[in-house]
Amino acid sequence: MLDFEDILKMHDDAFTRGQVTRERAADDLVFYNVTQWDDQVLGESQLQYRGQFDILRKAGRQIISELKENQIQVDFEPIDDNYEIADVMDGLYRTTTRENSSLEAFGVAQQETIVCGISAWELYHDYTGRGEEQKVFRRPLYEANNTVFFDPNAKAIDKSDADFASVLTRYSKEGYADLVKELTGEDMTPVSFKWPEESFVFPWISRDERFYVGKFYHRKKIKLITHIFIDAMGTPREVLDDDYDDEEQSLVDGGFRYQEELETETYEVTKYIVSGTGILDESVVAGDHIPVIPFYGERAVVEGEEHY
């Protein structure tokens, strides 16, 4: 497990790398979405007409329309010619993309990517209300350019090689207090974990009225021991080392015999909720990848730095 100082150091490292690109993209977000006159050149213009030139907004809507008409389709391919299972997986995946939160995540991602070149959403799982059944959901990460910071050593476009990612979430003073009370049971004075990237061309409200909590994902490599049992027909059954003592006898009674022990390497992902004063909560999440999905427009790595 990480301590608070480790998390601060890694976040600061990710914030510092690529800061110039993020600053320019932050200005683009404001220029496109808020007002196209908050620009130094246009602000000094002597034109009598002081309305908005909505050329960018019109172009953006056209691109969004074209993306909706030519949507990307996910197609699972079987590794053992079992196309029926692949079709089932296709259907299950399409079902998750039709959830309202997924539709919003995709919509926000498309618009922000068109404007500034990058966006992101987050995968999570939750109970569906029917017993212990769980389901995969997506939630949008607004202003990903300003609030999402990946491991600067990650070069893969999907960030599958990232060892950490930091996500800043904004709260009001009351919302911050409620979150801390829920996670720790204590009352705590609000202190922001870190500040997001911001535009320098728009007079935002005072920082005193908003507080940021960090959601920090970190993965580490671990050894995984698996015990293999086989039945009379030669069908294997895998049992993790943590479950071995509980399942060994029932498998033997069921006609299985022990075959071998396998040691493999995998990743374990831990999620930390951090304030400006320390770690509020930590938990291991499902999967061996960080569940923050980046979405790029145009992207390049030049002299070791990512640009979009």
Backbone torsions as a table, in degrees:
resi	resn	phi	psi	omega
1	MET	NA	149.2	-179.5
2	LEU	-88.2	154.5	169.6
3	ASP	-100.7	172.0	-172.9
4	PHE	-61.6	-38.8	-179.3
5	GLU	-65.1	-36.9	177.2
6	ASP	-62.3	-42.7	-179.5
7	ILE	-64.6	-44.1	178.3
8	LEU	-59.2	-42.9	-177.7
9	LYS	-64.6	-45.2	-178.9
10	MET	-67.4	-39.3	177.6
11	HIS	-63.0	-45.5	-179.4
12	ASP	-62.4	-36.4	178.3
13	ASP	-64.0	-44.1	179.7
14	ALA	-67.8	-35.3	-179.6
15	PHE	-68.0	-40.9	-176.8
16	THR	-68.0	-41.6	179.8
17	ARG	-72.3	129.9	178.0
18	GLY	76.5	16.1	-175.9
19	GLN	-65.7	-36.5	-179.3
20	VAL	-62.0	-44.5	178.9
21	THR	-62.2	-42.4	-179.1
22	ARG	-66.1	-38.0	179.3
23	GLU	-61.3	-44.4	179.8
24	ARG	-64.7	-41.2	179.8
25	ALA	-66.9	-35.0	177.6
26	ALA	-62.4	-40.5	176.2
27	ASP	-63.4	-38.5	179.3
28	ASP	-62.5	-40.3	-179.7
29	LEU	-60.3	-44.1	179.4
30	VAL	-69.5	-43.4	-176.8
31	PHE	-61.0	-40.2	-177.8
32	TYR	-78.2	-45.3	-168.6
33	ASN	-91.6	-26.6	-174.0
34	VAL	-103.2	-63.3	178.7
35	THR	-159.0	132.8	-177.8
36	GLN	-85.4	12.0	174.2
37	TRP	-103.7	-5.4	177.7
38	ASP	-83.5	67.0	-179.6
39	ASP	-141.7	141.1	-174.5
40	GLN	-60.2	-42.6	-178.1
41	VAL	-68.2	-47.7	-178.9
42	LEU	-68.2	-32.7	-179.5
43	GLY	-64.8	-27.1	179.6
44	GLU	-95.3	4.2	-179.3
45	SER	-67.5	144.5	-179.8
46	GLN	-99.2	10.8	179.0
47	LEU	-62.7	141.2	177.3
48	GLN	-70.0	-34.8	-179.9
49	TYR	-72.3	120.9	-176.8
50	ARG	-116.9	23.9	176.5
51	GLY	-79.4	-169.7	179.9
52	GLN	-97.2	140.3	171.4
53	PHE	-93.7	97.2	-173.4
54	ASP	-88.8	35.9	178.2
55	ILE	-65.8	-42.4	-179.5
56	LEU	-64.2	-44.6	-179.1
57	ARG	-60.9	-41.2	179.1
58	LYS	-63.7	-43.3	179.2
59	ALA	-65.5	-39.4	179.1
60	GLY	-62.9	-42.5	179.0
61	ARG	-63.7	-36.1	179.1
62	GLN	-65.7	-41.9	179.1
63	ILE	-64.7	-42.6	178.5
64	ILE	-60.3	-41.4	178.7
65	SER	-62.1	-41.7	179.3
66	GLU	-67.1	-36.8	178.3
67	LEU	-66.2	-37.7	179.2
68	LYS	-67.4	-32.2	179.3
69	GLU	-77.0	-20.8	-177.7
70	ASN	-129.7	63.6	-175.1
71	GLN	-74.2	146.5	176.8
72	ILE	-72.5	135.5	178.6
73	GLN	-111.9	134.5	176.8
74	VAL	-91.2	131.9	-177.7
75	ASP	-131.6	111.9	178.3
76	PHE	-76.6	134.0	178.8
77	GLU	-110.1	127.4	-179.7
78	PRO	-73.6	148.6	177.4
79	ILE	-96.9	-6.6	-178.8
80	ASP	-131.6	28.7	179.0
81	ASP	62.6	19.3	176.6
82	ASN	-91.1	81.9	-174.4
83	TYR	-72.2	-22.9	178.2
84	GLU	-64.7	-43.3	178.2
85	ILE	-65.1	-38.9	178.4
86	ALA	-62.3	-39.5	177.7
87	ASP	-65.0	-38.5	177.5
88	VAL	-62.4	-43.0	178.9
89	MET	-64.4	-38.7	175.7
90	ASP	-57.8	-45.0	-179.4
91	GLY	-65.9	-41.8	178.9
92	LEU	-63.3	-41.2	-179.9
93	TYR	-65.8	-44.3	179.7
94	ARG	-61.1	-34.4	178.5
95	THR	-61.9	-42.6	-179.5
96	THR	-67.8	-27.9	-178.8
97	THR	-78.2	-10.4	-179.3
98	ARG	-94.7	-3.3	175.0
99	GLU	-64.7	148.5	-179.4
100	ASN	-58.3	-40.7	-179.2
101	SER	-65.5	-35.3	177.7
102	SER	-68.2	-43.0	179.0
103	LEU	-61.4	-40.5	178.1
104	GLU	-67.1	-41.1	179.5
105	ALA	-60.6	-43.5	-179.8
106	PHE	-67.5	-41.1	-179.0
107	GLY	-64.2	-45.7	178.2
108	VAL	-62.7	-41.6	-178.8
109	ALA	-62.9	-43.9	-179.9
110	GLN	-61.6	-47.0	-176.3
111	GLN	-65.7	-44.8	-178.1
112	GLU	-67.6	-35.3	178.8
113	THR	-66.5	-40.2	177.7
114	ILE	-62.0	-38.4	-175.2
115	VAL	-78.1	-48.0	-171.2
116	CYS	-126.6	-0.6	171.9
117	GLY	98.6	-9.1	-178.6
118	ILE	-151.7	150.7	173.6
119	SER	-157.8	-178.1	179.9
120	ALA	-164.8	158.0	168.2
121	TRP	-136.7	170.8	-174.4
122	GLU	-121.4	135.5	174.1
123	LEU	-93.1	139.9	173.7
124	TYR	-152.5	164.0	178.4
125	HIS	-123.6	149.5	-177.7
126	ASP	-151.5	161.7	178.6
127	TYR	-72.5	144.3	-177.2
128	THR	-91.9	-3.5	-179.9
129	GLY	96.9	-0.3	179.6
130	ARG	-117.8	87.4	179.0
131	GLY	68.0	-133.1	-177.7
132	GLU	-101.6	12.6	179.6
133	GLU	-68.5	133.7	179.3
134	GLN	-120.3	162.5	-176.2
135	LYS	-143.2	150.5	177.9
136	VAL	-86.9	132.7	178.5
137	PHE	-126.1	165.7	173.4
138	ARG	-124.7	146.9	172.3
139	ARG	-131.1	141.0	179.5
140	PRO	-70.2	146.9	173.2
141	LEU	-112.8	97.7	-175.0
142	TYR	-67.5	143.6	-179.0
143	GLU	52.4	50.5	-177.3
144	ALA	-57.6	-34.0	177.4
145	ASN	-57.4	-35.3	-175.3
146	ASN	-93.0	-22.0	-168.3
147	THR	-123.0	-7.3	-178.6
148	VAL	-114.7	128.0	-175.8
149	PHE	-131.4	115.2	-178.5
150	PHE	-93.8	158.8	171.5
151	ASP	-48.8	117.0	-176.2
152	PRO	-66.5	-14.4	177.7
153	ASN	-84.2	-8.2	179.5
154	ALA	-77.5	129.6	-178.3
155	LYS	-113.6	-19.6	-179.6
156	ALA	-64.5	143.8	-175.8
157	ILE	-67.9	-25.4	177.4
158	ASP	-94.6	3.8	179.9
159	LYS	60.0	26.3	177.8
160	SER	-68.3	-15.6	178.1
161	ASP	-98.5	8.9	-179.9
162	ALA	-78.3	138.2	177.2
163	ASP	-95.4	-11.8	174.4
164	PHE	-158.5	159.5	173.8
165	ALA	-149.5	141.6	-178.1
166	SER	-119.8	130.7	-179.1
167	VAL	-124.9	124.8	179.1
168	LEU	-95.9	133.1	179.0
169	THR	-122.6	132.3	-174.8
170	ARG	-90.4	139.3	178.1
171	TYR	-134.0	151.5	166.5
172	SER	-77.9	172.4	-179.8
173	LYS	-60.7	-40.5	-179.8
174	GLU	-70.9	-39.9	178.8
175	GLY	-64.5	-38.0	177.2
176	TYR	-62.0	-46.6	-178.5
177	ALA	-62.0	-40.8	179.1
178	ASP	-64.3	-41.1	179.6
179	LEU	-62.6	-48.1	-179.4
180	VAL	-62.6	-40.3	179.3
181	LYS	-62.7	-40.8	180.0
182	GLU	-67.2	-40.5	-175.1
183	LEU	-82.7	-35.4	-173.2
184	THR	-118.9	-18.3	-175.8
185	GLY	77.0	10.1	-176.7
186	GLU	-115.6	160.5	171.3
187	ASP	-96.3	131.1	-174.0
188	MET	-139.7	139.7	175.7
189	THR	-68.3	128.9	-177.5
190	PRO	-62.5	128.6	173.8
191	VAL	-138.1	121.1	-177.3
192	SER	-66.4	141.0	176.6
193	PHE	-66.1	-56.6	175.7
194	LYS	-153.4	170.0	178.4
195	TRP	-103.0	146.1	178.2
196	PRO	-77.1	173.4	170.4
197	GLU	-69.9	145.1	-178.4
198	GLU	-138.7	153.7	174.9
199	SER	-73.5	149.5	178.5
200	PHE	-103.3	12.1	-175.1
201	VAL	-117.9	8.1	-178.3
202	PHE	-136.0	132.9	-176.7
203	PRO	-79.6	83.7	179.9
204	TRP	-70.6	163.7	-179.5
205	ILE	-65.8	166.0	-177.1
206	SER	-60.8	142.9	177.9
207	ARG	-65.3	-18.6	-178.8
208	ASP	-64.4	-17.5	-175.4
209	GLU	-97.9	3.9	-179.7
210	ARG	-143.0	148.4	-175.9
211	PHE	-136.0	142.0	-175.7
212	TYR	-116.3	132.1	175.2
213	VAL	-110.1	140.5	-179.0
214	GLY	-97.6	136.9	169.4
215	LYS	-109.2	111.0	-171.3
216	PHE	-114.4	117.7	177.4
217	TYR	-99.9	133.6	179.0
218	HIS	-138.1	134.9	178.2
219	ARG	-119.9	147.1	177.6
220	LYS	-137.2	152.8	-178.7
221	LYS	-81.5	133.4	179.2
222	ILE	-131.3	158.5	175.4
223	LYS	-90.3	136.2	-178.3
224	LEU	-120.1	119.9	179.3
225	ILE	-99.9	125.5	-179.7
226	THR	-122.0	134.5	177.6
227	HIS	-102.9	130.7	-176.8
228	ILE	-104.8	123.8	172.0
229	PHE	-113.5	150.7	174.8
230	ILE	-130.6	148.4	178.1
231	ASP	-94.5	-173.8	-175.6
232	ALA	-64.2	-23.3	-179.4
233	MET	-91.5	1.0	179.5
234	GLY	84.9	9.3	179.4
235	THR	-79.0	125.1	-177.2
236	PRO	-80.2	153.5	174.5
237	ARG	-135.7	123.0	-177.7
238	GLU	-96.7	136.1	178.4
239	VAL	-130.7	125.1	177.9
240	LEU	-68.9	153.9	-176.1
241	ASP	-59.9	-35.2	180.0
242	ASP	-65.3	-26.4	-177.7
243	ASP	-101.0	1.0	-172.1
244	TYR	-61.2	-48.3	-177.0
245	ASP	-62.8	-33.6	-177.5
246	ASP	-78.3	-29.6	-172.1
247	GLU	-106.4	-14.2	-174.3
248	GLU	-56.5	-52.6	-174.3
249	GLN	-65.0	-40.9	-179.8
250	SER	-65.8	-34.4	177.6
251	LEU	-69.3	-42.8	178.5
252	VAL	-62.6	-43.8	177.8
253	ASP	-63.6	-26.9	-179.8
254	GLY	-87.3	7.3	175.8
255	GLY	96.2	5.9	177.1
256	PHE	-85.0	149.8	173.4
257	ARG	-126.3	147.1	-176.6
258	TYR	-71.2	133.1	-179.1
259	GLN	-109.5	-55.9	-176.1
260	GLU	-162.6	168.9	176.0
261	GLU	-116.3	129.3	-179.8
262	LEU	-114.0	138.7	175.7
263	GLU	-117.7	119.7	-179.4
264	THR	-126.7	170.3	177.0
265	GLU	-113.5	139.8	176.7
266	THR	-146.5	-176.4	179.8
267	TYR	-114.1	147.1	173.6
268	GLU	-119.3	129.3	-176.2
269	VAL	-107.6	127.2	178.1
270	THR	-113.8	135.6	177.7
271	LYS	-105.8	127.5	177.6
272	TYR	-112.8	136.0	169.9
273	ILE	-104.6	119.0	-172.2
274	VAL	-127.5	139.8	173.0
275	SER	-105.7	-170.4	178.8
276	GLY	-75.6	-7.6	-177.8
277	THR	-111.7	-14.8	-179.8
278	GLY	163.9	-171.2	-179.4
279	ILE	-84.6	123.9	179.7
280	LEU	-88.2	-33.7	-176.5
281	ASP	-161.8	152.9	175.2
282	GLU	-147.1	144.9	-178.7
283	SER	-159.4	151.6	176.3
284	VAL	-86.0	131.5	-179.2
285	VAL	-103.9	162.0	-178.2
286	ALA	-69.7	148.9	175.8
287	GLY	92.4	168.9	-179.3
288	ASP	-115.3	16.9	174.1
289	HIS	-127.7	154.0	177.0
290	ILE	-69.8	125.6	-171.6
291	PRO	-82.3	39.2	174.9
292	VAL	-115.2	119.9	-170.9
293	ILE	-106.1	114.6	177.8
294	PRO	-82.7	154.2	-179.7
295	PHE	-138.1	118.7	-173.8
296	TYR	-110.4	155.9	167.6
297	GLY	-89.6	-86.5	171.2
298	GLU	-113.1	138.2	-174.4
299	ARG	-141.6	143.1	176.0
300	ALA	-150.6	149.3	173.0
301	VAL	-108.8	115.6	-176.1
302	VAL	-122.1	121.2	-178.2
303	GLU	51.7	40.7	175.1
304	GLY	82.7	-1.9	-178.9
305	GLU	-111.9	141.3	-179.2
306	GLU	-86.3	133.7	177.2
307	HIS	-129.4	143.8	178.8
308	TYR	-146.0	NA	NA
